[in-house]
Amino acid sequence: MNITEVLVQPQAIAWLPWAVQYFFYIGSAYAAAILFLIALTFQSHTSHHLRAALALTLAIGAIVGPLALTGDLHQPGRAWQFYAHFTPWSWMSLGSIFLPLFSLLAIATAWLYLRNDLMALQHQNNKLLRLFAKLSLGQWTTSRKLMMSAAITTVISGLTIALYTGAEIAVVQSRPLWNQPASPLIWFVTAFSAAIGFTLLILLLIPSKPKALSLGDTRLVKQTMILSSVLALILIPLWASNNSAFSLYANSQWVNKIALLTVLLVANILLSLFYLRDNKTHFFYLFIVSFICLASAWSVRWVTMMEVQTIAKFDIGPYPYHLPVGCNGLLGIVGMFGLWIALALLCSELVQPKHNINSTTLNQH
């Protein structure tokens, strides 16, 4: 009897940390679009500051997300090939159409909502802020019908992003942990945790922030956090059990990873119950809630996208992944978050506390 050993050559990891960042930021954008539409629909129950923070989360995520995607493509110049060689049966090719459309709609929706704030800047003493007032492109009033139409269109476009980003990984049959309905659903539901985390962070950055959230604001944030975390806690065990070749629960390292995700998601629920009980929530608590929301959403994507690639396809491995320090690793992660913070610091200055143009009640005509 002959024994033949099968040796597999080392292979480069397929999805880089850039992909995790893309899913993280673009997920926060389309989730913020849905939450913004809800807040706009129940306008009398939510504050202008929360709606402005959601609009900024939507726009900034739609800007930073595609930049992270170009990093995952290794060369930004490769993006043009999606248009030169369009293949409608490919989810990535469809995404090249869906993504720029969503980004444009997200920026336009945020601009329409913040036009009243931009117009109010013309009364500021700061010359730079008065210059920003010109971005309102006139003194015309944004009607509620136009605002709602833009918000609804952006939500529909955002759902196409959720569909294609989930499908482009779920179709990879060589990875059973990806090739299942639970994986895109996990990324979708946890995107709302990312949206809440970024929205609360922007609220903390707004110079004219109110002393407390309104009761409607608190309710929307709290219910979103609980629903997102509960659904993720249901989906993660289903996702982990759908691997026929490798039992995650039989490996101590994977048990620790799943336990970490569980702890973060449970922390989301507990924080929402204890720190978001009324409209008098201290802003220090909001920072803690924001941090845990962002940590849970990012960790879910890291484990389900990056760590899954360390599972051997043909032999027993192991194939550990070590995060590099350079631009394809830690530096890229810090840089993208730094870009998001820079945009948030700049845009949060545009949100005004009180001005002659009423931001909280759009023209009904």
The 8 nearest C-alpha neighbors of each residue, nearest first, counted from 0:
[[1, 2, 3, 4, 5, 6, 314, 313],
 [0, 2, 3, 4, 5, 6, 314, 7],
 [3, 1, 4, 0, 5, 6, 314, 7],
 [4, 2, 5, 1, 6, 0, 7, 314],
 [3, 5, 6, 2, 7, 1, 314, 313],
 [6, 4, 3, 7, 314, 313, 2, 8],
 [5, 7, 4, 8, 314, 313, 9, 3],
 [8, 6, 9, 5, 313, 314, 10, 312],
 [7, 9, 10, 6, 5, 11, 313, 314],
 [10, 8, 7, 11, 318, 12, 6, 316],
 [11, 9, 8, 12, 13, 7, 318, 308],
 [10, 12, 13, 9, 14, 15, 8, 308],
 [11, 13, 14, 10, 15, 308, 309, 305],
 [14, 12, 11, 15, 308, 10, 305, 71],
 [15, 13, 12, 18, 16, 305, 71, 304],
 [14, 16, 17, 18, 71, 13, 12, 327],
 [17, 15, 19, 18, 328, 20, 327, 14],
 [18, 16, 71, 20, 15, 19, 67, 70],
 [19, 17, 21, 16, 20, 15, 71, 14],
 [20, 18, 16, 22, 17, 21, 300, 23],
 [21, 19, 23, 17, 18, 22, 24, 67],
 [20, 22, 64, 18, 67, 23, 19, 24],
 [21, 23, 19, 25, 20, 26, 24, 18],
 [24, 22, 20, 26, 21, 25, 19, 297],
 [25, 23, 64, 60, 27, 26, 21, 22],
 [24, 26, 64, 28, 27, 22, 60, 23],
 [27, 25, 190, 23, 28, 24, 29, 22],
 [26, 28, 194, 193, 24, 30, 190, 25],
 [29, 27, 57, 60, 25, 31, 26, 30],
 [28, 30, 157, 32, 31, 26, 27, 25],
 [29, 31, 191, 27, 33, 32, 28, 190],
 [32, 30, 34, 28, 57, 194, 29, 33],
 [31, 33, 29, 35, 30, 154, 34, 57],
 [34, 32, 36, 30, 31, 35, 154, 37],
 [33, 35, 31, 37, 36, 32, 38, 30],
 [36, 34, 38, 32, 37, 33, 53, 31],
 [35, 37, 39, 33, 34, 38, 150, 40],
 [38, 36, 34, 40, 35, 39, 41, 33],
 [39, 37, 35, 41, 36, 40, 42, 45],
 [38, 40, 42, 36, 37, 41, 35, 50],
 [39, 41, 37, 42, 38, 36, 147, 35],
 [42, 40, 38, 39, 43, 44, 37, 45],
 [41, 43, 39, 45, 44, 40, 38, 46],
 [42, 44, 41, 45, 46, 359, 360, 40],
 [45, 43, 215, 42, 41, 46, 216, 214],
 [46, 44, 215, 216, 42, 43, 38, 213],
 [47, 45, 48, 49, 213, 50, 216, 44],
 [46, 48, 50, 359, 49, 51, 358, 45],
 [49, 47, 51, 46, 50, 52, 208, 202],
 [48, 50, 52, 51, 46, 47, 53, 216],
 [49, 51, 53, 47, 52, 48, 35, 54],
 [52, 50, 54, 48, 49, 53, 47, 55],
 [53, 51, 49, 55, 198, 54, 50, 201],
 [54, 52, 56, 50, 51, 55, 198, 31],
 [55, 53, 109, 51, 57, 52, 56, 50],
 [54, 56, 58, 52, 57, 53, 59, 51],
 [57, 55, 53, 59, 54, 58, 60, 198],
 [56, 58, 28, 54, 55, 31, 60, 59],
 [57, 59, 106, 55, 61, 105, 60, 56],
 [60, 58, 62, 56, 61, 57, 55, 63],
 [61, 59, 28, 24, 63, 62, 25, 57],
 [60, 62, 102, 58, 59, 64, 28, 25],
 [63, 61, 59, 60, 64, 65, 58, 102],
 [62, 64, 66, 60, 65, 61, 59, 67],
 [63, 65, 21, 24, 25, 67, 66, 61],
 [66, 64, 68, 67, 63, 62, 69, 21],
 [67, 65, 63, 69, 68, 64, 70, 62],
 [66, 68, 70, 21, 64, 65, 69, 17],
 [69, 67, 65, 71, 70, 66, 21, 18],
 [68, 70, 75, 72, 66, 71, 67, 65],
 [69, 71, 67, 68, 73, 72, 17, 74],
 [70, 72, 17, 68, 73, 69, 18, 15],
 [71, 73, 69, 70, 74, 68, 75, 77],
 [74, 72, 71, 70, 75, 69, 77, 76],
 [75, 73, 76, 72, 77, 69, 70, 71],
 [76, 74, 69, 77, 78, 72, 73, 70],
 [75, 77, 74, 78, 79, 80, 69, 72],
 [78, 76, 75, 79, 74, 80, 72, 81],
 [77, 79, 76, 80, 81, 75, 69, 72],
 [78, 80, 81, 82, 77, 76, 83, 75],
 [81, 79, 83, 82, 78, 77, 84, 85],
 [80, 82, 79, 85, 84, 92, 83, 78],
 [83, 81, 85, 80, 84, 79, 95, 78],
 [82, 84, 80, 81, 85, 79, 78, 86],
 [85, 83, 82, 81, 80, 86, 92, 79],
 [84, 86, 82, 81, 83, 92, 87, 80],
 [87, 85, 88, 89, 92, 84, 93, 81],
 [86, 88, 89, 93, 85, 92, 90, 91],
 [89, 87, 86, 90, 92, 93, 91, 85],
 [90, 88, 92, 87, 91, 86, 93, 167],
 [89, 91, 93, 167, 92, 163, 94, 88],
 [92, 90, 94, 93, 89, 167, 95, 163],
 [91, 93, 89, 95, 94, 90, 81, 86],
 [94, 92, 90, 95, 91, 96, 87, 89],
 [93, 95, 97, 91, 96, 92, 98, 90],
 [94, 96, 92, 93, 98, 97, 81, 91],
 [97, 95, 94, 93, 98, 99, 100, 92],
 [96, 98, 94, 100, 95, 99, 101, 93],
 [97, 99, 101, 100, 94, 95, 96, 102],
 [100, 98, 102, 101, 97, 103, 96, 95],
 [101, 99, 103, 98, 97, 102, 104, 96],
 [100, 102, 104, 98, 99, 156, 103, 105],
 [103, 101, 61, 99, 105, 104, 100, 98],
 [104, 102, 100, 106, 101, 105, 107, 99],
 [103, 105, 107, 101, 102, 106, 153, 108],
 [106, 104, 102, 58, 108, 103, 107, 101],
 [105, 107, 58, 109, 103, 108, 104, 110],
 [108, 106, 104, 110, 105, 109, 111, 103],
 [109, 107, 111, 105, 110, 106, 149, 104],
 [110, 108, 54, 106, 112, 111, 107, 113],
 [111, 109, 107, 113, 108, 112, 114, 106],
 [112, 110, 108, 114, 109, 113, 107, 141],
 [111, 113, 109, 110, 114, 108, 146, 115],
 [112, 114, 110, 116, 115, 111, 109, 117],
 [115, 113, 117, 135, 111, 116, 112, 110],
 [116, 114, 118, 117, 113, 358, 356, 119],
 [117, 115, 119, 113, 114, 118, 351, 350],
 [116, 118, 132, 114, 120, 115, 119, 135],
 [117, 119, 115, 132, 120, 116, 121, 135],
 [118, 120, 116, 117, 121, 354, 122, 115],
 [121, 119, 132, 123, 122, 129, 117, 118],
 [120, 122, 129, 119, 132, 123, 118, 128],
 [123, 121, 120, 119, 124, 129, 118, 125],
 [124, 122, 120, 125, 121, 129, 128, 126],
 [125, 123, 126, 122, 129, 128, 121, 120],
 [124, 126, 128, 123, 127, 129, 120, 130],
 [127, 125, 129, 128, 130, 124, 123, 121],
 [126, 128, 130, 129, 125, 131, 124, 132],
 [127, 129, 131, 130, 125, 126, 120, 132],
 [130, 128, 121, 126, 132, 120, 131, 127],
 [129, 131, 127, 128, 132, 133, 126, 121],
 [130, 132, 128, 133, 129, 134, 127, 117],
 [133, 131, 117, 129, 118, 120, 130, 134],
 [132, 134, 135, 131, 130, 136, 137, 129],
 [133, 135, 136, 132, 131, 117, 130, 114],
 [134, 136, 114, 133, 137, 117, 132, 118],
 [137, 135, 134, 133, 138, 132, 139, 114],
 [136, 138, 135, 139, 133, 118, 134, 140],
 [137, 139, 140, 118, 136, 135, 115, 114],
 [140, 138, 137, 141, 136, 135, 142, 114],
 [139, 141, 142, 138, 362, 115, 361, 114],
 [140, 142, 143, 139, 362, 145, 111, 146],
 [143, 141, 362, 145, 144, 364, 363, 361],
 [142, 144, 146, 363, 361, 145, 362, 147],
 [143, 145, 147, 142, 146, 148, 363, 364],
 [144, 146, 148, 142, 143, 147, 149, 141],
 [147, 145, 143, 149, 144, 148, 150, 142],
 [146, 148, 150, 144, 149, 145, 143, 151],
 [147, 149, 145, 151, 146, 150, 144, 152],
 [148, 150, 152, 146, 147, 151, 108, 153],
 [151, 149, 147, 153, 148, 152, 36, 108],
 [150, 152, 154, 148, 153, 149, 147, 155],
 [153, 151, 149, 155, 154, 150, 148, 156],
 [152, 154, 156, 150, 151, 155, 104, 157],
 [153, 155, 157, 151, 156, 152, 32, 33],
 [156, 154, 158, 152, 157, 153, 151, 159],
 [157, 155, 153, 159, 154, 158, 101, 152],
 [158, 156, 29, 154, 160, 159, 155, 153],
 [157, 159, 161, 155, 160, 156, 162, 154],
 [158, 160, 162, 156, 157, 161, 163, 97],
 [161, 159, 157, 158, 163, 162, 164, 97],
 [160, 162, 158, 159, 164, 163, 165, 157],
 [163, 161, 159, 160, 165, 164, 166, 158],
 [162, 164, 166, 160, 165, 161, 90, 167],
 [165, 163, 161, 167, 166, 162, 160, 168],
 [164, 166, 183, 163, 162, 167, 168, 169],
 [165, 167, 169, 163, 168, 164, 170, 162],
 [166, 168, 90, 164, 165, 169, 170, 163],
 [169, 167, 166, 170, 171, 165, 177, 164],
 [168, 170, 178, 177, 166, 171, 167, 165],
 [169, 171, 168, 178, 172, 167, 166, 177],
 [172, 170, 169, 173, 168, 178, 174, 177],
 [171, 173, 174, 178, 170, 175, 177, 169],
 [172, 174, 171, 175, 312, 178, 177, 170],
 [173, 175, 172, 177, 176, 171, 178, 312],
 [176, 174, 178, 177, 242, 172, 173, 241],
 [175, 177, 174, 242, 178, 241, 238, 179],
 [178, 176, 169, 175, 174, 179, 182, 168],
 [177, 179, 169, 175, 172, 170, 171, 176],
 [178, 180, 181, 177, 182, 169, 176, 175],
 [181, 179, 182, 183, 184, 178, 169, 177],
 [180, 182, 184, 238, 179, 183, 185, 234],
 [181, 183, 185, 184, 180, 177, 179, 238],
 [184, 182, 165, 186, 185, 181, 187, 180],
 [183, 185, 187, 181, 182, 186, 188, 180],
 [186, 184, 182, 187, 183, 188, 231, 189],
 [187, 185, 183, 189, 184, 188, 190, 182],
 [186, 188, 184, 190, 185, 189, 183, 161],
 [187, 189, 227, 190, 185, 186, 191, 184],
 [188, 190, 192, 191, 296, 186, 187, 227],
 [191, 189, 26, 193, 27, 187, 188, 192],
 [192, 190, 194, 30, 189, 193, 188, 195],
 [193, 191, 292, 195, 189, 190, 194, 296],
 [192, 194, 196, 293, 190, 27, 191, 195],
 [195, 193, 27, 191, 31, 197, 192, 196],
 [196, 194, 198, 192, 193, 197, 199, 191],
 [197, 195, 289, 292, 193, 293, 199, 194],
 [196, 198, 200, 194, 199, 195, 193, 201],
 [199, 197, 195, 201, 52, 200, 196, 53],
 [198, 200, 202, 196, 201, 197, 289, 195],
 [199, 201, 197, 203, 198, 202, 289, 196],
 [202, 200, 204, 198, 203, 199, 52, 197],
 [203, 201, 199, 205, 200, 204, 52, 198],
 [202, 204, 200, 201, 205, 199, 282, 208],
 [205, 203, 201, 202, 206, 347, 200, 344],
 [204, 206, 347, 208, 202, 207, 203, 201],
 [207, 205, 208, 204, 348, 347, 203, 350],
 [208, 206, 352, 205, 351, 209, 350, 348],
 [207, 209, 205, 206, 202, 210, 48, 203],
 [210, 208, 211, 207, 212, 48, 352, 202],
 [209, 211, 208, 212, 279, 282, 281, 280],
 [212, 210, 279, 209, 278, 280, 213, 281],
 [213, 211, 278, 216, 217, 214, 279, 209],
 [212, 214, 216, 278, 215, 217, 46, 211],
 [213, 215, 278, 217, 216, 218, 277, 212],
 [214, 216, 44, 45, 218, 213, 217, 219],
 [217, 215, 213, 45, 219, 214, 218, 212],
 [216, 218, 214, 220, 215, 219, 221, 278],
 [217, 219, 215, 221, 216, 220, 222, 214],
 [220, 218, 216, 222, 221, 217, 223, 215],
 [221, 219, 217, 223, 218, 222, 224, 216],
 [220, 222, 218, 224, 271, 223, 219, 217],
 [223, 221, 225, 219, 224, 220, 218, 226],
 [222, 224, 220, 226, 221, 225, 227, 219],
 [225, 223, 221, 227, 222, 226, 192, 228],
 [226, 224, 268, 222, 228, 227, 223, 229],
 [225, 227, 229, 223, 228, 224, 222, 230],
 [226, 228, 188, 224, 230, 225, 229, 189],
 [229, 227, 231, 264, 225, 230, 226, 224],
 [228, 230, 232, 226, 231, 227, 225, 233],
 [229, 231, 233, 227, 232, 228, 226, 234],
 [230, 232, 234, 228, 233, 229, 185, 235],
 [233, 231, 229, 230, 234, 235, 228, 261],
 [234, 232, 230, 231, 235, 236, 229, 237],
 [233, 235, 231, 237, 232, 236, 238, 181],
 [234, 236, 238, 237, 232, 233, 231, 239],
 [237, 235, 239, 238, 234, 240, 233, 232],
 [238, 236, 234, 235, 240, 239, 241, 181],
 [237, 239, 235, 236, 181, 240, 241, 234],
 [240, 238, 236, 237, 241, 235, 247, 242],
 [239, 241, 237, 238, 242, 236, 246, 247],
 [242, 240, 238, 239, 176, 243, 237, 175],
 [243, 241, 175, 244, 240, 176, 245, 246],
 [242, 244, 245, 241, 246, 175, 240, 176],
 [245, 243, 242, 246, 175, 312, 241, 313],
 [244, 246, 242, 243, 247, 310, 249, 250],
 [247, 245, 249, 248, 242, 244, 250, 240],
 [246, 248, 249, 250, 253, 245, 239, 254],
 [247, 249, 246, 250, 254, 253, 251, 239],
 [250, 248, 246, 247, 251, 254, 253, 245],
 [249, 251, 253, 248, 247, 252, 254, 246],
 [252, 250, 254, 253, 255, 249, 248, 247],
 [253, 251, 255, 254, 250, 256, 247, 257],
 [252, 254, 256, 255, 250, 251, 247, 257],
 [253, 255, 251, 257, 252, 256, 248, 258],
 [256, 254, 258, 252, 253, 257, 259, 251],
 [257, 255, 253, 259, 258, 254, 252, 260],
 [256, 258, 260, 254, 259, 255, 253, 261],
 [257, 259, 255, 261, 256, 260, 254, 262],
 [260, 258, 256, 262, 261, 257, 255, 263],
 [261, 259, 257, 263, 258, 262, 264, 256],
 [260, 262, 258, 264, 259, 263, 265, 257],
 [263, 261, 259, 265, 260, 264, 266, 258],
 [264, 262, 266, 260, 295, 261, 265, 259],
 [263, 265, 267, 261, 228, 266, 262, 260],
 [266, 264, 262, 268, 267, 263, 261, 269],
 [265, 267, 263, 269, 264, 268, 270, 262],
 [268, 266, 264, 265, 270, 269, 271, 263],
 [267, 269, 265, 225, 271, 266, 270, 272],
 [268, 270, 266, 272, 271, 267, 273, 265],
 [271, 269, 273, 267, 274, 272, 268, 266],
 [270, 272, 275, 268, 221, 269, 274, 273],
 [271, 273, 269, 270, 275, 274, 276, 268],
 [272, 274, 270, 271, 275, 276, 269, 268],
 [275, 273, 270, 271, 276, 272, 280, 284],
 [276, 274, 271, 277, 272, 273, 280, 217],
 [275, 277, 274, 273, 272, 278, 271, 280],
 [278, 276, 279, 275, 214, 280, 217, 274],
 [277, 279, 214, 212, 213, 280, 211, 217],
 [280, 278, 211, 277, 281, 212, 210, 276],
 [279, 281, 278, 275, 211, 282, 274, 277],
 [282, 280, 283, 284, 279, 285, 211, 274],
 [281, 283, 285, 284, 280, 286, 203, 211],
 [284, 282, 286, 285, 281, 287, 280, 288],
 [285, 283, 287, 282, 286, 281, 288, 274],
 [284, 286, 282, 288, 283, 287, 289, 199],
 [285, 287, 289, 283, 284, 288, 290, 282],
 [288, 286, 284, 290, 285, 289, 291, 283],
 [287, 289, 285, 291, 286, 290, 292, 284],
 [288, 290, 196, 286, 292, 287, 291, 199],
 [291, 289, 287, 293, 292, 288, 294, 286],
 [290, 292, 294, 288, 293, 289, 295, 287],
 [293, 291, 196, 192, 289, 295, 290, 294],
 [292, 294, 193, 196, 290, 296, 291, 295],
 [295, 293, 291, 297, 292, 296, 298, 290],
 [294, 296, 298, 292, 263, 297, 293, 291],
 [297, 295, 293, 299, 189, 193, 298, 294],
 [296, 298, 294, 300, 299, 295, 293, 301],
 [299, 297, 301, 295, 300, 296, 294, 302],
 [300, 298, 296, 302, 297, 301, 303, 295],
 [299, 301, 303, 297, 298, 302, 304, 19],
 [300, 302, 298, 305, 304, 299, 303, 19],
 [301, 303, 306, 299, 300, 304, 305, 298],
 [304, 302, 300, 301, 307, 299, 305, 306],
 [305, 303, 301, 302, 300, 307, 306, 308],
 [306, 304, 301, 307, 308, 302, 303, 14],
 [305, 307, 302, 308, 309, 304, 303, 301],
 [308, 306, 309, 305, 310, 304, 303, 302],
 [307, 309, 306, 310, 305, 304, 12, 311],
 [308, 310, 318, 307, 306, 319, 311, 320],
 [311, 309, 308, 307, 312, 318, 317, 316],
 [310, 312, 316, 314, 313, 315, 309, 317],
 [313, 311, 314, 310, 173, 174, 315, 244],
 [312, 314, 311, 315, 7, 316, 5, 6],
 [315, 313, 311, 316, 312, 7, 5, 6],
 [314, 316, 311, 317, 313, 312, 310, 318],
 [317, 315, 318, 311, 314, 310, 309, 319],
 [316, 318, 315, 319, 311, 310, 309, 314],
 [317, 319, 309, 316, 320, 310, 311, 308],
 [320, 318, 309, 317, 321, 306, 310, 316],
 [319, 321, 309, 322, 318, 306, 305, 308],
 [322, 320, 323, 319, 328, 324, 318, 309],
 [321, 323, 328, 320, 324, 329, 16, 327],
 [324, 322, 328, 325, 321, 329, 327, 326],
 [323, 325, 329, 328, 330, 322, 326, 327],
 [326, 324, 330, 328, 327, 323, 329, 331],
 [325, 327, 331, 330, 328, 329, 324, 332],
 [328, 326, 325, 331, 16, 323, 17, 15],
 [329, 327, 323, 324, 326, 325, 331, 322],
 [328, 330, 324, 332, 331, 333, 325, 323],
 [331, 329, 326, 325, 333, 332, 328, 334],
 [330, 332, 326, 334, 329, 328, 333, 327],
 [331, 333, 329, 335, 334, 330, 336, 328],
 [334, 332, 336, 330, 331, 335, 337, 329],
 [335, 333, 337, 331, 336, 332, 330, 338],
 [336, 334, 338, 337, 332, 333, 331, 339],
 [335, 337, 339, 333, 338, 334, 340, 332],
 [336, 338, 334, 340, 335, 339, 333, 341],
 [339, 337, 335, 341, 336, 340, 334, 342],
 [338, 340, 336, 342, 337, 341, 343, 335],
 [341, 339, 343, 337, 338, 342, 344, 336],
 [342, 340, 338, 344, 343, 339, 337, 345],
 [343, 341, 345, 339, 340, 344, 346, 338],
 [342, 344, 340, 346, 345, 341, 347, 339],
 [345, 343, 341, 347, 342, 346, 340, 204],
 [344, 346, 342, 343, 347, 348, 341, 349],
 [345, 347, 343, 348, 349, 344, 342, 55],
 [346, 348, 205, 349, 344, 345, 350, 343],
 [349, 347, 346, 350, 345, 205, 206, 344],
 [348, 350, 347, 346, 351, 116, 117, 120],
 [351, 349, 348, 347, 116, 352, 205, 51],
 [350, 352, 116, 353, 349, 207, 354, 119],
 [353, 351, 207, 350, 354, 208, 209, 48],
 [354, 352, 351, 355, 357, 356, 358, 119],
 [353, 355, 356, 119, 357, 352, 351, 116],
 [354, 356, 357, 353, 119, 358, 115, 118],
 [355, 357, 354, 115, 358, 119, 118, 116],
 [356, 358, 359, 360, 355, 354, 361, 115],
 [359, 357, 360, 115, 356, 361, 47, 116],
 [358, 360, 47, 357, 361, 46, 42, 43],
 [361, 359, 358, 357, 362, 42, 363, 43],
 [362, 360, 143, 142, 363, 359, 358, 141],
 [361, 363, 142, 364, 143, 360, 141, 140],
 [362, 364, 143, 142, 361, 144, 360, 141],
 [363, 362, 142, 143, 144, 361, 141, 145]]
